[in-house]
Amino acid sequence: MGSENIDEFINKVIEGDAIEVMRQIPDNSVDMTFADPPFNLGKKYNSYYDKKDVDEYIEWCKLWLKEMVRITKPTGSIFVHNIPRWLTYFASYLNEIAHFRHWIAWNAMGAPLGKTLLPTHYGILWYTKQPKGFKFYDIRGRHPRCRKCGVVLQDYGGKKNQMHPYGPLISDVWTDIHRIRHKKRRDEHPCQLPVPLLERLILMTTDEGDVVLDPFVGTGTTAVAAKRLGRKYIAIDIDPKYVEITKRKLEHTRPTKINDCYVSIYLGKIVTIRDKDWEKIKKVFMIPSDPKKIEEKEITLKKVENASLVEYCSEKNDNYT
Ligand SMILES: C[S@@+](CC[C@H](N)C(=O)[O-])C[C@H]1O[C@@H](n2cnc3c(N)ncnc32)[C@H](O)[C@@H]1O
């Protein structure tokens, strides 16, 4: 079972086996756990054979899922990212030991080529340790818009004046966060997740200073997202090379705070905010009073903020996301 003290794990990138390391972590000590395990699809990892028998893979997954639930605080959340096939097994196991909240479908927007029913969405299971009293914040993303003309895709009909200037509360289908396509933004890893995906989950379920743990951190996405949002991290991976890359990225990671609120920024745009922060954040935007204008064109950052934000983000995105 767990050791006595969580402090020795805080803000550490640990090279080791996920289950062995988590077994040393005390019960009820982490605010959020997120796992993106190997998918058992034969991917080329540095130091992991990604093609186990189905039974062997599922039994192995149950061991780390059990540890994730054990170490999560009663107010905390457990997230697991995978393909639907494996999530059906995970959900059936997690239903016994935690509380189901949502199955988030993340459409990572692959090219629609190849075959019918080509898998283009991943699932993120969200469980909480207890049925009530867990941390949760309403989250907003930008309005989905036509790529060519910029008009909001959702038809608000006669209720345009109720349309939020920034964007809607997010649903359980996420289409606005894409996989990292450009080589220059990718690490040498076969399945690196985009930082904004993790930032959204972290903003939704944790507070500043909370502890976020990822047992399969790869090249550090979860730890980078946690640090950018003023949270603490515990990052584990079995591969020394990925651990090295994670450490290097973390050295350069800085908080992304606007008007005293942590936000998720990608390529110079604020892509996720907490609803409760809007009153403070809206001060950095130019917001037309006519809702029709908001429907036709995305609200933009005020000039000064815009310049500094873009500069700030492009420096980061070239190297660290
Ligand atoms: C799907 S990848 C995670 C990618 C990560 N989310 C990112 O954005 O970079 C799975 C990771 O699990 C690691 N891994 C495999 N077996 C492990 C184990 N037993 N303990 C810890 N890490 C392991 C692999 O090295 C790989 O980096």
The ligand as an ORCA input file, in Angstrom:
! r2SCAN-3c Opt
* xyz 0 1
  C      -0.168      6.359    -24.946
  S       1.395      6.756    -24.311
  C       1.123      8.185    -23.353
  C       1.324      9.446    -24.125
  C       1.125     10.699    -23.301
  N      -0.254     10.904    -22.949
  C       1.653     11.927    -24.024
  O       0.843     12.826    -24.339
  O       2.844     11.988    -24.318
  C       1.683      5.513    -23.132
  C       2.974      5.636    -22.353
  O       3.007      4.603    -21.359
  C       4.360      4.251    -21.123
  N       4.358      2.957    -20.427
  C       4.159      1.728    -20.927
  N       4.170      0.794    -19.954
  C       4.363      1.470    -18.793
  C       4.438      1.087    -17.419
  N       4.301     -0.198    -17.063
  N       4.614      2.021    -16.495
  C       4.763      3.339    -16.846
  N       4.710      3.760    -18.130
  C       4.498      2.843    -19.086
  C       4.993      4.277    -22.510
  O       6.392      4.475    -22.429
  C       4.246      5.462    -23.162
  O       5.026      6.635    -23.079
*
